[in-house]
Amino acid sequence: MSFTNKVVLVTGGSSGIGASAAVHFAKEGADVAIVGRNVTKLDNVARECAQVGKKPLIIKADISNDEEAKNIVQQTIDAFGKLDVLINNAAMNKAGSLLAGNLLESYDAVTATNLRAVILITSLAAPHLIETKGNIINVSSIGGTMVPMPGFLAYCMGKASLNHFTRGIALELAPRGVRANIISPGPVLTDILENSDNEITWDNLKTATALKKIGEPSEIAELMLFLASDKARSITGSNYVSDNGMLLLR
């Protein structure tokens, strides 16, 4: 699947799924813009991309900050002149529960990145995607359809909302030739646990899957390549689950 002359914008591009996506699209010839807060990690991803394709545009930004988020699309357009694929991948979790009394605090923190920023960036990107008949890939989670434990409630509410948002924009943008799809991973080996204040471990997650394993970021990146390609030209508003059978055991 060649993405030569295509421009791909990836949020959360400094590690995990986003970093893998950047490398995979670069390898297929795309011009890639990667967004993240950690410049050192972004530089590392940029070097990986340059080894297999073009060096990406690095955009340092905290997407939960509206002003910084607004600049992301414009910097990409300024650098490449267009946008073909938007990958909303950035996400975080902050534990909170109803009985602990911190659910609203958790919800506000989580949805600022996992939902509000996606809506803002997608709104700004939409006119450019209409011009290129491009597409949107929103990285959700199986948490959008189930709540594994109380501490993940805000995260799961945000992902459920993201799923509805994606289906809504898929319907709205279809007449303009723009596709929008969801990828819902189960446990994937990223740094989200290290950056979260939940006590769950990778071993806990592994035993909760039917295949008894943790997914790799490259598996999700390869699915992104398919959904962003013409091979998926008839697919929009769909939710692709890659969870090693975790939902089968719920």
HELIX and SHEET records of a PDB file:
HELIX    1   1 GLY A   16  LYS A   27  1                                  12    
HELIX    2   2 VAL A   39  VAL A   52  1                                  14    
HELIX    3   3 ASP A   66  PHE A   80  1                                  15    
HELIX    4   4 LEU A  103  THR A  111  1                                   9    
HELIX    5   5 ALA A  112  ARG A  116  3                                   5    
HELIX    6   6 ALA A  117  THR A  132  1                                  16    
HELIX    7   7 ILE A  142  GLY A  144  5                                   3    
HELIX    8   8 LEU A  153  LEU A  173  1                                  21    
HELIX    9   9 ALA A  174  ARG A  176  5                                   3    
HELIX   10  10 TRP A  202  THR A  207  1                                   6    
HELIX   11  11 PRO A  217  ALA A  228  1                                  12    
HELIX   12  12 ASP A  230  ALA A  232  5                                   3    
HELIX   13  13 LEU A  247  LEU A  249  5                                   3    
SHEET    1   A 7 LEU A  57  LYS A  60  0                                        
SHEET    2   A 7 ASP A  31  GLY A  36  1                                        
SHEET    3   A 7 VAL A   7  VAL A  10  1                                        
SHEET    4   A 7 VAL A  85  ASN A  88  1                                        
SHEET    5   A 7 ASN A 135  VAL A 139  1                                        
SHEET    6   A 7 ARG A 179  PRO A 185  1                                        
SHEET    7   A 7 ASN A 239  SER A 242  1                                        
END                                                                             
